[in-house]
């Protein structure tokens, strides 16, 4: 069992050149803005939740994501995740 820290944890961050689908990035940036956090902080939270098999978003946040997906035309789903091929 992993016990969450009760105090700030000092970490080291690195710059990375990750490529990501354009509309997905727009939704993530929009969500980060709504939550008043950086894109990096949002992604770290999503990944840490996923690593423990936990849902990263509350029902309220999921409703916000639905709206952002509509705004930015993001129609991709989890089922599409390993089927994506970049345009040349």
N, C-alpha and C positions, 0 to 999 in steps of 0.2 A: 504494500500500500504506500502511495506517495502522499506525504503530508505537505500541504501548501505552507509557504513561508509567511510569517506574520510581519515581515519588515521588508524594505526594499532590498533587492538582490542585485549586486553589481555584476554586470556582464560586459562582454566585448562584442561590438557589432562590426560587421565587415560590409563593404560595398559590393554589390553583385550585379551582374548584367543579365538578369533573367528576362527571357522573352515570354510574353503572355498575350492571349487573344485580346484584341483592341476593345471590344464591347465589355468583356469581363473586367478589364482594367478600369474602364469608366465606372462600372457598377461598384467595384471595390473602392475606388477613390471617392465616389459619392457617399458611400457608406461610412468611410473613414471621416469624411467631412461632417456628416450628420452626428457621428459619435465624438467629434472634436478630438480626434487622435490621428497620428500619422499612419500612412499606408503600411509602413513596416510594423508598427505596433499591432495593427489589425491583423496582418498576415501571421505574425508570431502567435497571437491569441488563437486564431483559427487552427493553425497547425498543432499547437500544444493541446488543444481540445481534441483534435482528430487523433493524435497519438494515444490518447487515453480512451478513445471510443465514445467521447462525449459530444453532444451537440453544442456548437459554439454560439448559437443565436437563440434569443428568447422569441416567443411567439410575436411580440411587438416588433422586434427587429426583422423577423421574417416577412412581416407585412411591408415594412419599409423596403426590403430587398425586392419584393414583388413590384413595387412602384418603380424602383430604379431600373429593374430589368425591362419594364415597359418603356420607360423614358429612353433608354439606350438601345432598345431593340435586341436585347440578349435573349435568344431562344434556345441556346445550348442547355443541355441538362447533364446530370451525372452520367447518364447512359452514353453520352457522346464523348466522355473524357478520354478514351483511348482510341478514338476514331478520327481525331483532328489531323488534318494535313494542311500545311501552310501553302498559300498561293505562291506561285513563282512568277 
